[in-house]
Amino acid sequence: MYFAALLARTEDGWEASDTELDDVETLSDLTDLAREASVDEDTVLVFIEQEDAWFGVVRVDGEEDPRIFISDATAAARSSYGEILLTDELLGREPGAEDTIAALEELVGLDGTEDGEPDITPDNDDDNDNDNDDEIDDDAVPAGPLGDTGILADLGLPEAELLMLRTDALVEIADALGAAEVLETVR
């Protein structure tokens, strides 16, 4: 079960709206959605939560690049909405690296041979050359929190408190921002 909402800062406080993420496929789509909700290019927060697994906050300030915080990157990686937030930049990867890996995997079959080449690898169970279980996967998503831990510090939620949030995190965040009542109206 997912919950997604937008909190837009206005002169009079915060305005909340629930949002459907069905048409959102990329971080750019999500950023555009947030900018549409912005009043006078002020701060907009996008909250995404998968019940008892992870939450994410995307902050969009006018035309600046979005800032992202994810409470548990490993859990988010198993979620279609989490994958939107786990950009190459956030993961410290070279942009487009995933596309390159996918293209190479398509060129080379799972057995390690190129398309059309016969598989001449002997079936030796004691062959340790192909045993990659002990190697570290460079594309692995780090466990735990990931992203900008200071994303809400200037709005009333210090880094240390953000890192300690687990359940009902979005309610606690909204409470710290003075937006608990407006968030509750869309929950």
SULGI-V681728 format. One line per field, one symbol per residue. psi: psi as a letter, one per 20 degrees, with the letter a starting at -180 (. if undefined). burial: I if it has 9 or more other ideal C-beta (glycine too) atoms within 8 Angstrom, else O. Layout:
psi=???
burial=???
This chain:
psi=pqppqpopprhjbqpqpqqpjhjohrhggggggghhiqokkrpppppppopjgrqqppponcjqqqqqpphnhgghhjphhhhhhmrgghikrppjhhhgggghhhgprhjjqqpipqojpqmohjoihjojhiqpohjqpqqaqqbnijhjgijjoqghhgiipeqkghghghghikjgghhhhi.
burial=OIIIIIIIIIOOOIIIIIIOIOOIOOIOIIIOIIIOIIOOOIIIIIIIIIOOOIIIIIIIOOOOOIIIIIIIIIIIIOIOIIIIIIOIOIIOIOOOIIOOIOOOOOOOOOOOIOOOOOOOOOOOOOOOOOOOOOOOOOOOIOOOIIIOIOIIOOOOIOOOIIOOIOOOIIIIIIIIIOIIOIIIOIO
